[in-house]
Amino acid sequence: MSTVGGRLPWANWAGTASCRAAERLCPRDEAELATLVARAADQGRRVKVPGSGHSWSAIAAPEDRWISLERLPATVQVDGDIVRVAGQVPLHRLCAALEAQGRMLPNLGTITQQAVAGATATGTHGTGAGLPVLSAGVVGMRMVDGRGQVVELDEGHPDLQDARVHLGALGIVTELRLRTIAHGRLEERLRSMPFSQALEQWEELAATHRHLRLWWLPRAGVVQVYTADLTDAPDTGPNALAVRLDRWGVQQPVFALLLALARLAPALVPAIHRFAQATSFPDRRRVEDARKVLTMPVPPRHQEVELSVDRAQTRQALQAWWALLERAPYTPDFIQELRLVAADDAALSPATGRDSLYLGAYCTNPATAARYFPQVLALGRELGARPHWGKQFDHGADELAALYPRWADFQALRRRHDPAGVFRNGFLDRVLGG
């Protein structure tokens, strides 16, 4: 096992969380990892695997011992409709390996840089009225628990259901078994329409399309409605100029330059949004592999709040959010987003027990975010929203406990698998209790 000592700086991708670790440890195999965790439990130390650092929250901040799994085998093995994948493998590598075998995951989020274990641990999701969080596809997992023991949670194991969304509080996941589907193409359609029309057609769109998401730039006056459905139609490739520019790596730096200009002169944000709307979001249709349709290159660095609202409150939530943006004396400079997620049964999934609407509030200007995000969080509290574990929020354990009907079940699971609190950090102490 290799070790790097000293107070080592760590920060997440977005720069919204940082800390200094006492040391960085790189075990060579699972047995060495288990020994390391057992020793930490005996010594009263704490360990964390920050992975790719693509959470906006400090959920994976390694405040004591920072463990890297970079030396463990990064295996991907497809067996029928199940894939066995090492926890540290990035989603994009998993997707590529699956495509080579004619398979794919049932759904994907916009970004695929996250480690598979981190994406499932935080309840990461894509969009679709009938599609749950990625964690719902977990049919087995292998982890080193807080006692340094290797634990297998197979399908049917009583702990698997709630361990699917575990926040890194139960163990270090070394392998996941995920259900896959046959590889296919999606037909994507993009249409721009007024907010009132999007709200009027929302339920029909959700019921008739496999994937549905809304994007909009505040002050642009319209919303972009993306739908996508499985199809046997021929592949058109990235036939829209905006998509081609994205693939060529042109669009992102241009957008980043506009965002930098907006930070220097916030009054220009509405004009920049109108320009971006006119040049980047023309109505279009394309057919491509599902991964190419659902994902995009890593966007410019920004901050995110994302809230899961009961889908039954769709109209109330959207009208309240859009009204907030209309009356605000500032303009968030980044795209805002709406997605749909089906209910699941994991105790700490933000979509547990209810079909959900996810409100994504994004911003690059820290001064604007400091004004905007508290208002979005206040709106979420009025709606009984559950925050995405990997995004920014300020809730504490008592408030969160009231939002999750089976909160006590997860706490009991945590006590069984990490009795000494080896996987604690400041974030988990705040949101789960010390």
Buried (B, 14 or more C-beta within 10 A) or exposed (E): EEEEEEEBEBEBBBEBBEBBBBBBBBBEEBEBBBBBBBBBBEEEBBBBBBBBBBBBBBBBBBBBBBBBBEBBEBEBEBEEEBBBBBBBBBBBBBBEBBBEBEBBBBBBBBBBBBBBBBBBBBBBBBBBBBBBBBBBBBBBBBBBBBBBEBBEBEEEEEBBBBBBBBBBBBBBBBBBBBBBBEBEBBBBBBBBBEBEBBBEBBEEBBEEBBBBBBBBBBBBBBBBBBBBBBBEEEEBEBEBEBBEBBEEEEBBEEBBEBBEEBBEEBEBBBEBBBBBBEEBBEEBEBBBBBBBBBBBEEBBEBBBBBBBBBBEBBEEBBEBBBEBBEEBEBBBBBBBBBBBBBBBBBBBBBBBBBBBBBBBBBBBBEEBBEBBBEBBBEBBBEBBBBBBBBBBBEBEBEEBBEBBEBBEBBBEBBEBBBEBBBBBBEBBEBBBBE
